Amino acid sequence: MLEVKNLETGYGDVQVLWDVNLEVHKGETVALIGPNGAGKTTLLNTICGLLEPRAGAVLLEGEDLSSVPGHDRTRRGVVQIPEGRKLFSGMTVTDNLSMGAYCRRDKNEVRGDMAWAFELFPELVPLKDRPAGSLSGGQQQMCAIARGLMARPRYLLIDEMSLGVAPVIVDRLIVAIRDIQAKADMGLLIVEQDVGLALELADRGYVLETGRMVGSGRSAELLDDPRITEAYLGVA
Ligand code: ATP
């Protein structure tokens, strides 16, 4: 299990997260929803070790990761697909995928995972040798997800997968996520502005508002909650 316990984080004098608790179990998908500026990315960055908590802890299978730097968290299977994709734009698609596996020691299995990534996103096959920066937004998002998978995550954190992506491509990404859910025994934590999409993909969800968890539950319960549907789905 990936666990966040009583976490507090901020930037300089500004505190952003207060007493945040969250759990992601292996094999489940969890949505983190909330308005702009709620602290969702800040939470993901703290889980990944890019930000240091002021209080509380991140635990991986019960082990406190406080003293584990970000690159070692990746090696241990906590992998983030960041908002805005952050590909190596001058490098080819294949090289981006290889970079995703740079932390791995099981080099002989990397080739098989790359084949799986291209199977998941056949659209990327004819683009293998193209610089990632020359791809469309949707193709770049596919490349970013594929690169994340190359790290062989145990827990995959996906930040704003649908942002700036055409609806037809979002549908493709949903199919890919469903494939990942079916084939890989990993926990997924999905941060999405598109709350309907997040809860459609997830088993459970958490609601973060101005840095505090204000709700959680099974996706179906959250979709039935008028406070959620009014605030996030525009249903009066
Ligand atoms: P969005 O959906 O808009 O990405 P979010 O829920 O992911 O929002 P964060 O990006 O985590 O929210 O931002 C939470 C708060 O922290 C915001 O008030 C934001 O302005 C602030 N913040 C984010 N990054 C920094 C930074 N590097 N330095 C200072 N403040 C920051």
Boltz pocket constraint, residues with backbone or C-beta under 6 A from the ligand:
constraints:
  - pocket:
      binder: B
      contacts: [[A, 11], [A, 14], [A, 16], [A, 34], [A, 35], [A, 36], [A, 37], [A, 38], [A, 39], [A, 40], [A, 41], [A, 42], [A, 43], [A, 193]]
      max_distance: 6.0
